[in-house]
Amino acid sequence: MKTRSKTLLTNIAIYVSIVVIAGINVLYWKTYVGKSRAELSELAANIERLKADKAAKVSELEKTNVTKRNFEEETEKRRQELASYGDFLRKESERPESIERLQVTIEKAGIQILKAAFNPLAKGDGNYSVFNFTMELEGPYVAFKRLLALLPKEEQIYRIQAFDVLNYDNTRHNWEVRLALETYFSRQG
């Protein structure tokens, strides 16, 4: 009987050990699976957030590409326009005469030149150079209207960059104006 009870106790001990080991394994796997599921759901949320971020970036990139394409088209149009200027633009060597003619036109309109600042020639994309300059002028309002009507009729092409009224004398109806112009000269010949 002693051997039988010893065997029974051994069997019970083995059974209890198996149950304890199985319980520990179940707890371990539940904890591991729980953590894994939590990590998996966190990763899934991160993936969804990244997909949304990617969609936003793609739409932003498309807008940027459209803006870039429009800018490139406009730039290409201007390049072609300015490339065609090379055929009839005055040569760089004729710049002083062109400026003198402009000064005569300004004075003919009844405007006095107070100050002038000339920037050096800058090379354009085609066969032309860009020349920017600023003048401070004084004269009656009517003379400025006349000047703005005469500028487009000049042989030289002038693009008005700024026309700022610095001072207005109400008693004499005189204006002081800062006029910034841009013009183009051919680099050929």
KEGUGU-466486 format. One line per 4 residues: number of its first residue (from 1); their letters; for each residue z, y negated, x negated of C-alpha. Coordinates in pm, 1 decimal, always signed. Layout:
<sites>
NUM	a	Z,Y,X ~ ...
</sites>
This chain:
<sites>
1	mktr	+0.0,+0.0,+0.0 ~ +72.9,-227.2,-286.8 ~ -275.5,-194.0,-417.5 ~ -409.0,-255.5,-73.2
5	sktl	-206.5,-571.3,-27.9 ~ -302.1,-679.1,-379.3 ~ -665.8,-628.7,-294.4 ~ -617.6,-812.7,+32.0
9	ltni	-449.0,-1102.8,-146.7 ~ -721.8,-1105.3,-406.9 ~ -986.1,-1105.9,-134.5 ~ -807.1,-1387.3,+48.3
13	aiyv	-778.2,-1584.4,-277.2 ~ -1146.9,-1530.0,-346.0 ~ -1231.9,-1629.0,+10.0 ~ -1014.8,-1943.5,-9.4
17	sivv	-1171.2,-2029.3,-347.4 ~ -1518.6,-1987.6,-200.6 ~ -1424.9,-2204.5,+100.2 ~ -1273.6,-2472.2,-126.6
21	iagi	-1576.1,-2466.1,-357.8 ~ -1809.0,-2478.2,-57.1 ~ -1608.2,-2768.3,+87.8 ~ -1621.6,-2957.0,-239.5
25	nvly	-1997.5,-2892.4,-260.7 ~ -2044.0,-3012.4,+97.4 ~ -1842.1,-3329.9,+28.1 ~ -2032.8,-3388.8,-295.9
29	wkty	-2370.1,-3338.6,-131.7 ~ -2272.6,-3557.9,+166.5 ~ -2165.8,-3832.8,-71.0 ~ -2477.5,-3788.0,-285.8
33	vgks	-2709.3,-3772.6,+16.6 ~ -2532.7,-4071.5,+173.9 ~ -2575.5,-4277.8,-141.9 ~ -2934.1,-4162.8,-174.7
37	rael	-3007.7,-4256.5,+185.8 ~ -2847.7,-4599.0,+134.6 ~ -3052.9,-4653.3,-181.4 ~ -3363.9,-4531.4,-3.5
41	sela	-3312.6,-4771.2,+287.7 ~ -3247.5,-5055.8,+41.2 ~ -3566.8,-4967.9,-146.2 ~ -3759.2,-4954.0,+182.2
45	anie	-3626.0,-5301.0,+273.9 ~ -3725.5,-5430.0,-71.7 ~ -4073.4,-5282.9,-30.8 ~ -4113.1,-5456.3,+307.2
49	rlka	-3994.1,-5785.9,+157.6 ~ -4235.8,-5747.3,-133.6 ~ -4521.2,-5669.2,+106.9 ~ -4441.4,-5988.9,+298.9
53	dkaa	-4423.9,-6185.4,-29.1 ~ -4755.1,-6036.5,-138.9 ~ -4918.9,-6129.9,+192.6 ~ -4790.1,-6487.6,+157.8
57	kvse	-4914.1,-6509.5,-202.0 ~ -5253.6,-6366.0,-105.7 ~ -5296.9,-6625.1,+170.6 ~ -5185.3,-6900.9,-68.0
61	lekt	-5433.7,-6773.9,-327.0 ~ -5711.8,-6773.4,-66.6 ~ -5632.3,-7136.5,+21.4 ~ -5629.2,-7225.9,-347.4
65	nvtk	-5961.1,-7047.6,-399.4 ~ -6115.9,-7237.8,-107.3 ~ -5987.1,-7566.1,-251.8 ~ -6116.0,-7468.1,-596.3
69	rnfe	-6454.9,-7368.4,-455.0 ~ -6484.4,-7700.7,-267.0 ~ -6384.3,-7890.6,-580.9 ~ -6638.0,-7699.7,-791.8
73	eete	-6912.7,-7765.6,-535.0 ~ -6828.0,-8136.5,-530.3 ~ -6814.1,-8144.0,-909.9 ~ -7149.5,-7968.6,-933.8
77	krrq	-7304.2,-8218.8,-690.1 ~ -7168.6,-8507.0,-897.2 ~ -7287.7,-8346.3,-1221.1 ~ -7637.7,-8313.6,-1078.1
81	elas	-7623.1,-8670.7,-950.8 ~ -7503.7,-8801.7,-1286.0 ~ -7751.2,-8583.8,-1478.2 ~ -8029.7,-8751.2,-1284.2
85	ygdf	-7888.2,-9090.8,-1385.7 ~ -7988.2,-9013.1,-1744.3 ~ -8350.0,-9089.6,-1650.4 ~ -8296.4,-9452.4,-1556.8
89	lrke	-7961.6,-9558.2,-1699.4 ~ -7954.2,-9827.2,-1961.7 ~ -7898.5,-9708.9,-2315.7 ~ -7556.6,-9743.2,-2478.8
93	serp	-7702.7,-9998.5,-2718.1 ~ -7780.6,-10226.0,-2419.1 ~ -7415.8,-10237.9,-2308.3 ~ -7343.8,-10593.3,-2434.7
97	esie	-7646.8,-10734.1,-2249.6 ~ -7542.5,-10551.5,-1932.0 ~ -7191.7,-10696.2,-1952.0 ~ -7332.3,-11044.4,-2016.4
101	rlqv	-7557.3,-11010.3,-1709.9 ~ -7254.9,-10905.8,-1503.0 ~ -7057.3,-11206.0,-1629.5 ~ -7346.3,-11435.6,-1535.2
105	tiek	-7359.1,-11276.1,-1187.3 ~ -6983.8,-11329.7,-1144.7 ~ -7008.5,-11692.3,-1252.4 ~ -7315.5,-11749.5,-1029.5
109	agiq	-7107.5,-11630.2,-734.5 ~ -6864.8,-11915.3,-809.8 ~ -6588.5,-11709.5,-968.6 ~ -6410.3,-11785.8,-1294.2
113	ilka	-6325.4,-11500.5,-1533.2 ~ -5963.8,-11541.3,-1648.1 ~ -5922.5,-11225.8,-1853.7 ~ -6126.3,-10913.0,-1931.9
117	afnp	-6021.8,-10579.8,-2081.5 ~ -6287.8,-10332.7,-2192.9 ~ -6210.0,-9967.2,-2262.0 ~ -6413.4,-9768.6,-2515.9
121	lakg	-6701.8,-9556.1,-2392.3 ~ -6603.2,-9210.6,-2271.0 ~ -6848.4,-8921.5,-2275.0 ~ -6945.8,-8780.2,-1936.8
125	dgny	-7048.3,-8423.7,-1860.7 ~ -7422.3,-8493.7,-1873.3 ~ -7636.2,-8722.1,-2088.7 ~ -7438.5,-9031.6,-2000.8
129	svfn	-7130.4,-9223.3,-2107.6 ~ -6875.1,-9380.6,-1876.8 ~ -6760.6,-9737.2,-1937.9 ~ -6447.6,-9868.4,-1761.3
133	ftme	-6334.4,-10228.2,-1768.8 ~ -6100.6,-10460.2,-1581.3 ~ -6136.2,-10831.7,-1514.7 ~ -5897.2,-11085.2,-1370.8
137	legp	-6098.5,-11332.5,-1167.4 ~ -6024.8,-11652.8,-977.3 ~ -6231.5,-11811.2,-703.5 ~ -6267.8,-11877.6,-331.8
141	yvaf	-6272.4,-11595.4,-78.3 ~ -6639.5,-11661.8,+4.8 ~ -6735.3,-11619.8,-361.1 ~ -6572.3,-11276.9,-371.2
145	krll	-6762.0,-11174.4,-58.4 ~ -7081.3,-11292.0,-227.7 ~ -6995.0,-11099.7,-548.2 ~ -6926.6,-10777.1,-358.2
149	allp	-7265.7,-10817.4,-189.9 ~ -7441.4,-10885.3,-523.5 ~ -7292.9,-10593.3,-722.0 ~ -7494.9,-10319.4,-546.7
153	keeq	-7814.3,-10519.9,-604.8 ~ -7764.7,-10525.1,-982.1 ~ -7993.4,-10308.7,-1198.2 ~ -7687.4,-10151.7,-1355.5
157	iyri	-7486.7,-9909.6,-1141.6 ~ -7127.5,-10024.9,-1087.8 ~ -6858.1,-9826.1,-913.2 ~ -6558.3,-10032.0,-799.4
161	qafd	-6237.1,-9857.6,-906.0 ~ -5989.7,-10124.8,-788.6 ~ -5997.8,-10460.8,-614.2 ~ -5641.5,-10598.0,-612.7
165	vlny	-5547.4,-10945.9,-490.5 ~ -5293.1,-11077.8,-741.3 ~ -5234.8,-11420.7,-589.5 ~ -5360.7,-11625.7,-296.0
169	dntr	-5341.2,-12005.5,-293.1 ~ -5337.5,-12111.4,+71.0 ~ -5400.3,-12480.2,+2.8 ~ -5717.3,-12430.2,-203.7
173	hnwe	-5809.8,-12095.4,-43.8 ~ -5832.8,-11952.8,-392.9 ~ -5783.6,-11589.5,-484.8 ~ -5677.1,-11431.8,-809.8
177	vrla	-5814.8,-11078.9,-819.6 ~ -5803.1,-10783.3,-1056.7 ~ -6140.0,-10607.0,-1040.3 ~ -6176.6,-10269.0,-1212.7
181	lety	-6531.6,-10139.0,-1251.2 ~ -6691.6,-9826.2,-1390.9 ~ -7051.0,-9808.9,-1508.4 ~ -7271.5,-9554.4,-1683.1
185	fsrq	-7498.4,-9566.4,-1986.4 ~ -7751.6,-9313.7,-2112.2 ~ -7676.3,-9143.5,-2443.8 ~ -8043.9,-9060.3,-2493.4
189	g	-8234.6,-9274.3,-2736.6
</sites>
